[in-house]
Amino acid sequence: MEKLVLENKVLNVIEQIRPYLQQDGGDIEFVNITEDLVVNVRLTGACGSCPYSTLTLKNGVEQAVRKAIPEIKSVEAINL
């Protein structure tokens, strides 16, 4: 699948997840998709410092992205 199409799909899924993170004072930003189909995101606000952010990322965000876009291998948080 073309990278731009994948990126738009990922952005769409993130927009659907965002309100749940914002309810808890956090947010998520899309950073990029690597050549090996790993989505990099930045967790911000309360999510950036929450001890459960890894669980949120893997059990929430990654699961939603991979369900919608099976080609994606994983979702990783990066801090720039």
ZAMARGU-4260 file (C-alpha; in steps of 0.2 Angstrom, whole numbers, plus 5000, padded with zeros to 4 digits):
<rodrens>
0) 5000/5000/5000 | 5006/5017/4996 | 5014/5026/5011 | 5003/5042/5009 | 4987/5031/5010
5) 4994/5022/5025 | 4998/5038/5033 | 4981/5045/5030 | 4973/5029/5038 | 4984/5030/5053
10) 4980/5048/5055 | 4961/5044/5054 | 4963/5030/5068 | 4973/5042/5079 | 4959/5055/5077
15) 4947/5042/5083 | 4958/5038/5099 | 4962/5056/5103 | 4947/5060/5113 | 4950/5046/5125
20) 4967/5051/5129 | 4962/5069/5130 | 4949/5064/5143 | 4963/5060/5155 | 4973/5075/5151
25) 4984/5068/5137 | 4986/5068/5119 | 4995/5059/5104 | 5004/5066/5089 | 5009/5056/5074
30) 5027/5057/5069 | 5030/5045/5055 | 5029/5028/5047 | 5046/5019/5045 | 5050/5009/5029
35) 5047/4993/5039 | 5029/4999/5044 | 5032/5004/5062 | 5021/5020/5067 | 5030/5032/5078
40) 5020/5043/5089 | 5023/5055/5103 | 5012/5054/5119 | 5010/5072/5126 | 5002/5080/5141
45) 4998/5067/5155 | 5001/5053/5143 | 5019/5058/5141 | 5023/5056/5160 | 5010/5043/5165
50) 5017/5026/5171 | 5004/5017/5161 | 5008/5026/5145 | 5016/5010/5138 | 5000/5000/5142
55) 4990/5013/5134 | 5001/5013/5118 | 5001/4994/5116 | 4984/4989/5122 | 4975/5004/5115
60) 4983/5014/5101 | 4993/4999/5093 | 4978/4987/5094 | 4967/5000/5086 | 4979/5004/5072
65) 4983/4986/5068 | 4965/4981/5068 | 4961/4995/5056 | 4978/4993/5046 | 4984/4975/5047
70) 5000/4980/5037 | 5007/4990/5052 | 5019/4980/5062 | 5019/4990/5078 | 5016/5007/5086
75) 5031/5015/5096 | 5032/5031/5106 | 5047/5042/5103 | 5052/5057/5112 | 5060/5071/5102
</rodrens>
